[in-house]
Amino acid sequence: MIPTSTIIENVHIAPVRGEEIESGYIRIEGDRIAALGPMSQAPAVRDEERIDGSGCLATPGLVNTHHHLYQWASQGLAQDATLFEWLVALYQVWAAMDAEVVHGAASAGLGWLALSGCTTSSDHHYVFPKGRGDLFAAEVEAAREIGIRFHPARGSMDRGQSQGGLPPDVVVERLDDILAATAEAIDAYHDPSFSSKLRVAVAPCSPFSVSAELMTEAATLARAKGVRLHTHLAETLDEDEHCLAQMGMRPVDYMEKLGWLGPDVWFAHTVHLSDADIDKFAATGTGSAHCPSSNGRLGAGIARVSEMLRRGANVGLGVDGNASSELTTLSGEMRQALLFQRAKYGPTALTARQALKLATLGGARNLGRHDELGTLEVGKLADIVLWRTGTPFASAVADPVCALVFGPQPPIARVLVGGETIVEDGELKTVPQDAVGRAGADAHRRLMRLARDQGFVVAKEVHQ
């Protein structure tokens, strides 16, 4: 008999919203959660596929709300640089990328995310050198192969060095070309349905690489198309100084002036926010993607996450590009977020369950999918991770959520996206795992060769 549904049994359930269940079940029908509760109330249905969750913690799938997948191919460079120094060095490398590099890098990056419990990921791709193939399509195809839900954000830069911006002119695009390409990406790929595995956002890169006209036109386009808006903001003090010198105001005030605050907007980093900035986010429903490892690696600072939560602003997590957070896992960002907040603000600044909420419901809210994702509730999509917190060593921690967040990532028993298994016993099931890893390494080697061949790289920048 072919199973008509799936039941996960004998599992500790941390639903994120609602009471935890020490020994419970989750029943999946189609791509959604049909029922959950204590094992004593589990229905006896003969034609169900059964998954033994003994010794496991069930959480919603993790949601990554800021990434640059192409950067998998440029890890390990400019290791001791500030953000602006790092960008100046790496723009020269990224200018050489092509669709083959992007597909390999995205495959490795998304596979790595899936292996860390991520079921939904955004990506902010903003470098589009001419004549290098369809870079956007390359990462969309990689996400389809891995099986993860994907929210690619069509990024852009139109303000090069000749116009007072940071990037070299060779990596910027014309305004009209950007708007046309962005509209085409939305029309070709955006799926607004409840069960969607592919949604597109509009994402000019940053205040120091984008004109005011592009920011306003991008917002108009996104709202006309009914999609979300994303960009970098308030990542470093250098950005503060740049905005004050060139725009006459700090980053959040500049975004407010351009119409870029609202419930359809989420910003990456937001490290340097004032109380007034945080209150504006809370009042307008503007979200933030906290990227603790990247912010630490680049010396940008520690975002005021605990204060943002206290004042009612939404915060999710982001891995950021692997060129500034080498081999970082999304599960590991829960731990980093907790430790950074406690190191700066004390041991009650962030709890284990708040960190889990950042990685799940907070991320779902950033992407506008909190009615579909981010919690384990009846009617939501069956994006579920089973973490083995009952292993001989990990079982010394009686609280499985503490074991998940405070310690290193527990082994993963299953990662399900819409009820379909994409990871089982720590192994990708949708694609050959070793081949995906090699594709990422090949993308790195190809990008370095292309960059050298095209004269974009100074040797010390590559080997620094």
C-alpha positions, 0 to 999 in steps of 0.5 A: 500500500502506498503511504498517503501521509507521513508521521514523525513519532516520539520526537521532542517538538519545539514549535517556536510558537506554542508549548513544547511537546516532550514526546510527540508526533507530527503528521504530514499530508501532502506538503503541509502539517496536518496534525501534531501533539503528544504521542498519547493522542497520535492517530493510528493510521495504517497507510502512513510512512513512519519516521522514528524521531526518538532522541531527536528534536523537531524544529521548523526549517531554518530560514536564511535571510541574507546571502551572496551565493556567488561568494562561495567561489571567493572564500579566504581572500582579503582575510584581515580587511575592513568591509570597504577594503574587502570590497575594493579588493574583491570587486576586481575578482567578482567582475570576472564571474560567469554563469558556470562559476555562479552555478557551481558556487550556488550549488555548494552554498545551498547544499551546505545550507541544507546540511545545516538545517536550512530549508529556505534561503534568500540570495542577494546577487548584485554583480552582473558583468556583461556577456557572462551568461544568465547568472540569475538563471544559474542560481535558480537552477542550482536551488531547484536541484538542491530542493531548497525554497529559494528567494533570489533577490535581483541586486544591482549597482549603478553608482561606480567610482566615477559617480562617487560610489565605491565599486569600479565602473566595470561592475555597475549597470545602467539604470534602465538596464537594471529595471528591465532585467529586474522586471524580467526576473520577476515575471519569469520566476516569481511564484506567489503561491502558498507552497512556492519554492521560488520567489523574487525580491528587488535588491539594489546593493547599498547606499554607497553603490546605488543612486537615489534614483535607482533606489526609488525606481526599484521600490516603485517597481517592487510594489507594482509587482507585489514583491519585497525589497532588500538591501544592505544598511548600516553595516559599518561606521564607514557607511555612516561617514559616507552617507553623512558626507554624500547624502547629508544624513545617516543611513536609516534617515536616507532610506526613510527619505527614499520610501524604503521603510515598511513591512515589505522591506528587510535590511541586511546587517543593521549593526549601527542603529540608534534608538530612533532608528530601531523605533522606526523599524518597529513602527513600520514593520521593517525587518533586519537580517542579523549576520553575526559571523560576517560582522565579526569577521570584518570587524563591523561590530555587533548589532543591537539585536536584543534591543531591537527585539525588546522594542518590537522590531523583527530580526531574522538571521543571515549567513551572508556571503561565504567570502566574509563568513567562510564555511559558516552554517546557518545553525551556527549563526544561532549560537553566534547570535546568542554569544555575541549578544551575551558578550556585549549585553550580559547573560540574559540578552538572548535566550536559546529559544529566542535564537531559534526564533530568529532563525525560523519565524524571524526569518519567515517574517523578513521574507513575508512568509510567516503564515506559511513557514517559521513555526510547526503548526497545523496548516503550515508547510512541512519544512521540518528538521530533526536534530539528533540531540539524544546522542551519547555525548549530546544527551548530557544536556537535558534541554534539547533546544539548549543542546542545539543552540549553545553547542556545535550543530547536532547531527541531522536525522532529516531535513524535510521541505514540504514533506519531502526529504532533502537530507537524511542522516547528514547526507544530501539526498537530492544531489550527489553530495561530494559532486556538489562540494567539488562544484564549489571548489571548481567554481573557485578555481575557475573564478581565480583563473578568469580574474587573472586572465582578464587582469582584474586581480592584483596578486597580493589581493588573491593571496592576502 
